[in-house]
Amino acid sequence: MSRPAPSQPATPAFTPEVVSARVPDPLRWGVHLLVVALLALGAGRAALATPADWAAVACSGVVGAIYAVGARWHAVATSARAAGAWLTVLLTAWVALLVLTPDAIYLAFPWFFLLLYLLSRPVGLAAVLLTTVAAVAGFGWHQDTFTAAMVIGPVLGAAAAIATVFGYQAVQEESEQRRRLIIELDRTRTELAQAQHRAGVLDERERLAREIHDTLAQGLTSIQLLLAAASRSLTPAQPLNARAASELVEQARLTAQENLDEARRFVRALAPADLDQSTLPAALQRLCDNTTTRTGIPVSFHQVGLVPALPTPVEVALLRIAQAALGNVTQHANPSRADVTLTGMDAAITLDVVDDGTGFDTDAPVPVTAESAGQGGFGLRSMRSRAAALGGVLSVESQPGRGTAVSVHFEQTPDGPPTAARPAQRVTGLSP
């Protein structure tokens, strides 16, 4: 029983390739030693008999030689045809030896293991049955009377071999299933880790897109508007507006400086500059004042009630949403005025940004273009995503010609972060 190459694949059926690979080394060497010992015992007794039975000695040598060839022949462990041919020759020689000496009956026990390991289960069981019959018949051939003991011994040996082999194969099969399960679990864990990594990358990209849209993009738009206004002030038709143009350029420079500070803090993942050493209402007030200065659109800030203590991420989200909403107002709404209202209600906070501009149809599909990216496009998606990420609810109410109202609401649990316990109450746009 030679061992096949360890790289051979295992299959569920008990073919020679599989069962041969599952023969443990102690059992393999135990069978080898048992065959050698039984052949030596039988040959020795035949040689010492009076008269000596040299035919039995020679037949024992033939059986041993055939067995040695099979033990060293790799094809026996990998080919059902080779295993069948070898076993046929081996058992034929053994039957001849059994006719010559009753001591050969003891070789039936190692033959049981060979048959069960090298043949498929149905064929192996049939071969064990025939071998048992041959052993009983051979032993009876040398006795004057036939007794039950002649049957019990081979039958018990066959039963013990079957129980040993099939029990070990059952253990091996369960071990193989566990091995496959572990491999599958490792593969699934790897795939899950990859999926989580991809999801994390996508979330981070979305977060970066929101940050860039709500800070750098809005600031660059303001700079563009300020420089355009300064350029118009320096036309040949208006040569005396150099002071106004200078003020506009200075405002653009200050906005660029603010954008640079935001970019640096953004890279370091810190809170917005407006929230450093300041409160959220004060930051919103400065945002409204700066928007009025840059665009000329009157933007008023109102605080209603006491603002509860909020986690930094919520304050950042409210400020970013206000920036994005006012960016939409100044770029797309063409309003005469706008209001930003921060309302504190016990453990809840609501931010409303209302304008009296052109408005839009909230039910109409909005094409994702450069012109519409802010008005109902990426800007609103960004604000909704930012609010939802922290458990808030953002709602938008607008009609063509009747302005727009953006409202975001956070409710804070007693022992945890804000939750979206109820939708925000919508407010109508300012009348023209």
C-alpha positions in Angstrom: 0.0 0.0 0.0 2.1 2.9 -1.2 1.0 6.4 -0.5 0.1 8.6 -3.5 1.3 12.1 -4.1 -0.2 14.4 -1.5 -1.3 16.8 -4.2 -4.0 14.5 -5.5 -7.5 15.9 -5.1 -10.0 14.3 -2.7 -13.4 13.3 -3.9 -16.4 12.1 -2.0 -16.4 8.6 -3.4 -14.1 6.0 -1.8 -12.0 5.4 -4.9 -8.5 3.9 -4.7 -7.1 7.4 -5.2 -8.9 8.7 -2.1 -8.8 5.8 0.3 -5.2 5.0 -0.4 -4.3 8.6 0.5 -6.2 8.2 3.7 -4.3 5.1 5.0 -2.5 6.3 8.1 1.2 5.4 8.4 0.8 3.3 11.5 -1.8 1.1 9.9 0.2 0.9 6.6 3.3 -0.3 8.4 1.3 -2.5 10.7 -0.2 -4.3 7.7 3.3 -4.7 6.2 4.8 -6.1 9.3 1.8 -8.4 9.9 2.1 -9.9 6.4 5.8 -10.4 6.8 5.4 -12.0 10.2 2.6 -14.3 9.1 4.4 -15.4 5.9 7.6 -16.0 8.0 5.6 -18.0 10.5 3.9 -20.2 7.9 7.1 -20.7 6.0 9.1 -21.6 9.1 6.5 -24.1 10.3 6.4 -25.7 6.8 10.2 -25.9 6.8 10.4 -27.5 10.2 7.6 -30.0 9.6 8.4 -33.7 9.2 8.7 -34.1 6.3 9.4 -30.5 5.3 6.8 -28.9 3.1 9.0 -27.0 0.6 6.1 -26.4 -1.7 4.4 -24.3 1.1 7.8 -22.5 1.7 8.1 -21.7 -2.0 4.5 -20.6 -2.3 5.0 -18.3 0.8 7.9 -16.7 -1.0 5.8 -16.1 -4.1 3.0 -14.5 -2.0 5.6 -12.3 -0.3 7.2 -11.3 -3.6 3.8 -10.4 -5.1 2.9 -8.4 -2.0 6.3 -6.5 -2.1 5.7 -5.6 -5.7 2.3 -4.1 -4.9 3.6 -2.2 -1.9 6.2 -0.5 -4.1 4.1 -0.1 -7.2 2.6 3.4 -7.3 -0.1 2.6 -9.8 -1.8 0.3 -7.3 -2.6 3.3 -5.1 -3.8 5.5 -8.1 -5.4 3.1 -10.6 -8.4 0.9 -9.9 -7.4 -1.3 -12.7 -3.9 -1.8 -11.4 -5.1 -2.4 -7.9 -7.7 -5.0 -9.1 -5.1 -6.8 -11.1 -2.6 -6.9 -8.3 -5.1 -8.1 -5.8 -6.3 -10.8 -8.1 -2.8 -12.2 -8.5 -2.1 -11.8 -4.8 -5.3 -13.6 -3.7 -4.8 -16.3 -6.3 -1.4 -17.1 -4.9 -2.8 -16.9 -1.4 -5.5 -19.5 -2.3 -2.8 -21.8 -3.6 -0.9 -21.3 -0.3 -4.1 -21.9 1.6 -4.5 -25.3 -0.1 -0.9 -26.2 1.0 -1.0 -25.1 4.6 -3.8 -24.1 7.0 -1.5 -21.4 8.5 -2.3 -19.2 5.4 -5.8 -18.5 6.9 -4.3 -15.9 9.2 -3.3 -13.8 6.1 -7.0 -13.2 5.4 -7.0 -10.5 8.1 -4.4 -8.1 6.4 -6.1 -8.9 3.0 -9.3 -7.5 4.4 -7.6 -4.1 5.0 -6.1 -4.2 1.5 -9.5 -4.9 -0.2 -11.3 -2.3 1.8 -8.7 0.4 1.2 -7.9 -0.2 -2.4 -11.3 -0.9 -3.8 -14.5 1.1 -3.8 -16.9 0.3 -0.9 -19.3 -2.1 -2.7 -16.6 -4.0 -4.5 -14.4 -4.1 -1.4 -17.3 -5.6 0.7 -17.9 -8.2 -1.9 -14.2 -9.1 -2.1 -14.1 -9.3 1.7 -17.0 -11.7 1.7 -15.4 -13.9 -0.9 -12.1 -13.8 1.0 -13.9 -14.9 4.2 -15.5 -17.8 2.4 -12.2 -18.8 0.9 -10.5 -18.7 4.3 -13.2 -20.8 5.9 -13.2 -23.3 3.1 -9.4 -23.5 3.1 -9.2 -24.1 6.8 -11.9 -26.7 6.5 -9.9 -28.4 3.8 -7.2 -29.3 6.3 -9.6 -30.5 9.0 -11.3 -33.8 9.4 -14.5 -32.2 10.7 -16.2 -28.9 10.1 -16.9 -26.8 13.3 -18.5 -23.4 14.0 -15.1 -22.2 15.2 -13.8 -22.4 11.6 -16.4 -19.8 10.6 -16.4 -17.5 13.7 -12.7 -16.6 13.5 -12.7 -15.4 9.8 -16.1 -13.7 10.2 -15.0 -11.8 13.3 -11.8 -10.8 11.6 -13.7 -9.5 8.6 -16.2 -7.6 10.9 -13.3 -6.0 12.8 -11.6 -4.9 9.6 -14.8 -3.5 8.2 -15.5 -1.6 11.4 -12.0 -0.2 11.6 -11.7 0.9 8.0 -15.2 2.4 7.6 -14.9 4.1 11.0 -11.6 5.6 10.1 -13.0 6.7 6.7 -16.0 8.3 8.4 -13.6 10.3 10.6 -11.5 11.2 7.6 -14.6 12.3 5.6 -15.8 14.5 8.5 -12.3 16.0 8.8 -12.2 16.7 5.1 -15.6 18.4 5.3 -14.4 20.5 8.2 -11.3 21.4 6.2 -13.4 22.5 3.2 -15.7 24.5 5.6 -12.7 26.3 7.1 -11.4 27.1 3.6 -14.8 28.4 2.6 -15.1 30.5 5.8 -11.6 31.9 5.2 -12.6 32.8 1.6 -15.9 34.3 2.8 -14.1 36.3 5.4 -11.6 37.6 2.9 -14.4 38.6 0.5 -16.3 40.3 3.4 -13.2 42.2 4.3 -12.7 43.3 0.7 -16.4 44.3 0.5 -16.1 46.3 3.7 -13.0 47.9 2.3 -14.7 48.9 -0.9 -17.7 50.2 1.0 -15.4 52.2 3.2 -13.6 53.7 0.2 -17.0 54.6 -1.4 -18.1 56.2 1.8 -14.9 58.2 2.1 -15.2 59.3 -1.5 -18.7 60.5 -0.9 -17.6 62.3 2.3 -14.8 64.0 0.4 -17.1 65.0 -2.4 -19.5 66.6 0.1 -16.7 68.4 1.8 -15.3 69.8 -1.4 -18.7 70.8 -2.7 -19.7 72.5 0.5 -16.5 74.3 1.2 -13.9 74.7 -1.6 -16.4 74.8 -4.5 -18.6 77.3 -2.8 -15.6 79.5 -1.9 -14.2 79.3 -5.5 -17.6 80.3 -6.8 -17.7 83.4 -4.5 -14.2 84.3 -5.6 -15.3 84.0 -9.3 -18.3 86.3 -8.7 -16.2 88.9 -6.8 -13.5 89.0 -9.5 -16.2 89.3 -12.2 -17.8 92.2 -10.4 -14.4 93.8 -10.0 -13.7 93.4 -13.7 -17.0 95.1 -14.6 -16.0 98.0 -12.3 -12.8 98.6 -14.2 -14.4 99.0 -17.6 -13.4 102.1 -19.7 -16.9 103.4 -19.2 -16.5 103.5 -15.5 -12.8 104.6 -14.8 -13.6 106.0 -11.4 -14.6 102.7 -9.8 -11.1 101.7 -8.9 -11.8 101.8 -5.2 -14.9 99.6 -5.5 -12.9 97.2 -7.6 -10.1 97.1 -5.1 -12.6 96.3 -2.3 -14.0 93.5 -4.4 -10.5 92.1 -5.1 -9.7 92.3 -1.3 -12.9 90.4 -0.6 -11.9 87.8 -3.1 -8.4 87.6 -1.5 -10.0 87.1 1.9 -12.3 84.4 0.6 -9.3 82.6 -1.0 -7.5 82.8 2.3 -10.5 81.3 4.0 -10.6 78.5 1.4 -6.9 77.8 1.9 -7.5 77.5 5.7 -10.5 75.2 5.0 -8.4 73.1 2.7 -5.6 72.7 5.3 -8.1 71.8 8.0 -9.9 69.5 5.6 -6.7 67.6 5.0 -6.1 67.3 8.7 -9.8 66.2 9.2 -10.4 69.0 11.7 -13.5 71.0 12.3 -14.3 74.1 10.1 -12.3 77.2 10.9 -15.6 79.0 11.8 -16.2 76.6 14.6 -12.7 77.0 16.2 -13.0 79.0 19.4 -16.6 79.8 18.5 -20.2 78.6 18.7 -22.4 77.3 16.0 -24.8 80.4 16.1 -21.8 82.7 15.8 -20.4 80.7 12.9 -23.8 80.9 11.2 -24.0 84.6 11.8 -20.5 85.1 10.2 -21.6 83.0 7.3 -24.7 85.1 6.7 -22.7 88.4 7.0 -20.0 87.2 4.6 -22.5 86.0 2.1 -24.2 89.4 2.2 -20.9 91.1 1.7 -19.8 88.9 -1.2 -23.1 88.7 -3.1 -25.0 91.8 -2.1 -28.0 89.6 -1.2 -29.4 90.4 2.3 -29.0 87.2 4.3 -30.3 87.4 7.9 -29.6 85.0 10.8 -32.1 84.2 13.5 -31.8 82.1 16.6 -34.9 80.8 18.3 -34.7 79.2 21.7 -31.6 77.8 23.4 -29.3 75.7 21.3 -28.5 72.4 23.1 -25.0 71.1 23.4 -24.3 69.3 20.2 -21.6 66.8 19.1 -18.9 68.4 16.9 -19.9 66.3 13.9 -23.5 67.6 14.1 -22.3 71.2 14.4 -20.0 70.7 11.4 -22.9 69.1 9.4 -25.3 72.0 10.2 -22.7 74.6 9.2 -21.8 72.7 6.0 -25.5 72.3 5.1 -26.0 76.1 5.6 -23.0 76.8 3.4 -24.3 74.5 0.7 -27.9 75.9 0.9 -26.7 79.5 0.7 -24.4 78.5 -2.2 -27.5 77.2 -4.1 -29.4 80.4 -3.2 -26.7 82.8 -4.5 -25.9 80.8 -7.6 -29.3 79.6 -8.8 -32.3 81.3 -7.0 -31.7 85.0 -7.9 -33.4 86.1 -4.6 -34.0 89.5 -3.1 -33.2 88.2 0.4 -32.7 85.0 2.4 -33.1 83.9 6.1 -31.2 81.4 8.1 -32.9 80.2 11.3 -31.4 78.0 14.0 -34.1 76.7 16.4 -33.4 74.9 19.6 -36.1 72.7 21.1 -35.1 70.9 24.3 -32.8 68.2 23.0 -33.5 68.9 19.3 -32.1 71.3 16.8 -33.5 72.6 13.5 -31.9 74.6 10.8 -34.0 76.4 8.1 -32.6 78.2 5.1 -35.4 80.1 3.3 -35.2 82.4 0.2 -37.7 84.2 -2.0 -36.0 83.3 -5.3 -37.1 81.5 -8.4 -37.7 78.2 -6.8 -38.0 74.9 -8.7 -40.3 71.9 -9.0 -39.2 69.4 -6.4 -41.0 66.5 -8.1 -39.5 67.0 -11.5 -36.4 64.9 -12.4 -33.3 67.0 -12.3 -30.5 66.4 -14.9 -27.1 66.2 -13.5 -25.4 69.0 -15.3 -23.0 71.7 -14.4 -25.8 74.1 -14.3 -28.2 72.0 -12.2 -25.6 70.3 -10.0 -26.4 72.7 -7.1 -30.1 73.3 -7.6 -31.6 69.9 -6.8 -28.5 68.1 -8.0 -25.4 67.1 -6.2 -25.9 69.9 -3.7 -29.2 68.6 -2.3 -27.9 65.0 -2.4 -24.9 66.0 -0.5 -26.9 67.8 2.2 -29.3 64.8 2.5 -26.4 62.4 2.8 -24.6 64.5 5.3 -27.7 64.8 7.5 -28.7 61.1 7.2 -25.1 60.0 8.1 -25.7 61.5 11.6 -29.3 60.5 12.0 -30.9 63.7 10.8 -33.7 64.4 8.3 -33.5 67.0 5.6 -36.5 68.2 3.7 -36.9 70.6 0.8 -40.0 72.6 -0.2 -40.1 74.7 -3.3 -42.4 75.9 -6.1 -41.4 77.8 -9.3 -41.6 81.5 -8.5 -42.3 81.0 -4.8 -38.9 80.5 -3.3 -37.3 77.5 -1.6 -37.1 76.3 2.0 -34.5 73.8 3.2 -34.9 72.3 6.6 -32.7 69.9 8.5 -33.7 68.4 11.9 -31.7 66.5 14.5 -33.2 64.9 17.7 -30.7 64.0 20.3 -31.3 61.0 22.6 -30.5 61.4 26.3 -27.5 59.1 26.2 -26.5 59.1 22.6 -26.0 60.9 19.3 -28.8 62.7 17.4 -31.5 60.5 15.9 -34.1 61.0 13.2 -37.0 60.6 15.6 -39.4 62.6 13.5 -39.3 64.5 10.2 -38.6 68.2 10.2 -41.5 70.5 9.9 -41.3 72.1 6.5 -41.4 75.9 6.2 -42.6 77.8 3.2 -40.4 80.1 1.1 -40.4 83.8 1.6 -43.0 85.6 -0.5 -41.5 87.8 -3.1 
